[in-house]
């Protein structure tokens, strides 16, 4: 089956770090770009970061630039999102999405004070 599965969410204190994983299966991983999005309760969906699997180029939203790092392990068909200096406003459901809008289930990140 073609799928994306995000994992690694949890409860973390403000200022802490967390690493999310997005495991891809059922399609040629290197043919796509993979993005991380998040959606907090009552807020619009926000694109956080994107990586082109073929050439490793990345981009980031201003809200996460310098704090979050996207990377990929092509041997494992997995994209990661390393999150540091987490803020209360980073609390949201995070999910990964292929550039043709295939999206997996999200993982909840809760940042506490």
C-alpha positions as CSV (number, residue, x, y, z in Angstrom):
1,X,0.0,0.0,0.0
2,X,1.1,3.6,-0.7
3,X,1.3,5.3,2.6
4,X,3.0,7.9,4.8
5,X,3.1,7.4,8.5
6,X,4.2,10.1,11.0
7,X,5.4,9.2,14.4
8,X,7.5,10.6,17.3
9,X,5.1,13.1,18.8
10,X,4.6,13.5,22.5
11,X,4.7,15.9,25.4
12,X,7.7,18.1,25.8
13,X,8.5,21.1,27.9
14,X,9.0,24.5,26.3
15,X,12.6,24.9,25.2
16,X,12.9,21.2,24.7
17,X,13.5,19.1,21.6
18,X,11.6,16.3,19.7
19,X,12.3,14.4,16.5
20,X,9.5,13.3,14.3
21,X,9.7,10.6,11.7
22,X,7.7,10.1,8.5
23,X,8.0,6.6,7.1
24,X,7.1,6.2,3.4
25,X,6.1,3.0,1.8
26,X,4.7,1.7,-1.5
27,X,6.1,4.3,-3.9
28,X,9.5,5.4,-5.3
29,X,10.6,7.7,-2.5
30,X,13.2,9.6,-4.5
31,X,10.6,10.8,-7.0
32,X,8.9,13.1,-4.6
33,X,9.2,16.0,-2.3
34,X,7.9,15.5,1.2
35,X,6.6,18.3,3.4
36,X,5.7,18.6,7.1
37,X,2.5,20.5,8.0
38,X,0.9,21.1,11.3
39,X,-2.5,22.1,12.5
40,X,-3.3,23.5,15.9
41,X,-6.9,23.6,17.3
42,X,-8.8,26.5,15.9
43,X,-6.0,27.4,13.5
44,X,-5.3,27.0,9.8
45,X,-3.0,24.3,8.5
46,X,0.6,25.6,8.3
47,X,3.3,24.3,6.1
48,X,6.5,24.0,8.1
49,X,9.2,22.5,5.9
50,X,9.8,20.6,2.7
51,X,12.6,18.5,1.3
52,X,13.2,17.3,-2.2
53,X,14.3,13.7,-1.8
54,X,16.2,13.6,-5.1
55,X,18.5,16.5,-4.4
56,X,18.1,17.2,-0.7
57,X,17.1,20.8,-1.1
58,X,15.0,22.2,1.7
59,X,12.9,25.1,2.7
60,X,11.3,26.3,5.9
61,X,8.5,28.5,7.2
62,X,9.6,31.7,8.9
63,X,8.0,30.5,12.1
64,X,10.3,27.5,12.3
65,X,13.5,28.6,10.6
66,X,16.5,28.1,12.7
67,X,14.7,25.9,15.2
68,X,13.5,23.0,13.0
69,X,15.6,20.8,10.6
70,X,14.2,18.5,8.0
71,X,16.3,15.6,6.7
72,X,15.8,12.3,4.9
73,X,17.3,8.9,5.1
74,X,16.8,7.5,1.6
75,X,17.9,4.0,2.6
76,X,15.0,3.9,5.2
77,X,12.5,5.8,3.1
78,X,12.1,8.2,6.0
79,X,11.9,11.9,6.4
80,X,12.7,13.5,9.8
81,X,11.8,16.7,11.5
82,X,14.2,17.7,14.3
83,X,12.5,20.3,16.4
84,X,14.4,22.3,19.0
85,X,13.7,25.3,21.2
86,X,10.1,24.3,21.2
87,X,7.5,26.9,22.1
88,X,3.9,26.6,23.4
89,X,2.7,27.8,19.9
90,X,4.3,24.7,18.4
91,X,1.6,22.5,19.9
92,X,-0.3,20.9,17.0
93,X,-0.9,17.7,15.1
94,X,2.0,17.3,12.7
95,X,1.7,15.3,9.6
96,X,3.8,14.6,6.5
97,X,2.5,15.0,2.9
98,X,3.8,14.1,-0.5
99,X,3.9,16.8,-3.1
100,X,0.8,15.4,-4.8
101,X,-1.1,15.8,-1.5
102,X,-0.9,12.2,-0.3
103,X,-1.0,12.6,3.4
104,X,-0.6,10.3,6.3
105,X,-2.0,10.2,9.8
106,X,-0.6,12.9,12.0
107,X,1.3,12.8,15.3
108,X,0.4,15.1,18.2
109,X,3.1,17.4,19.7
110,X,2.2,19.1,22.9
111,X,4.5,21.7,24.3
112,X,4.0,22.5,28.0
113,X,5.2,25.4,30.1
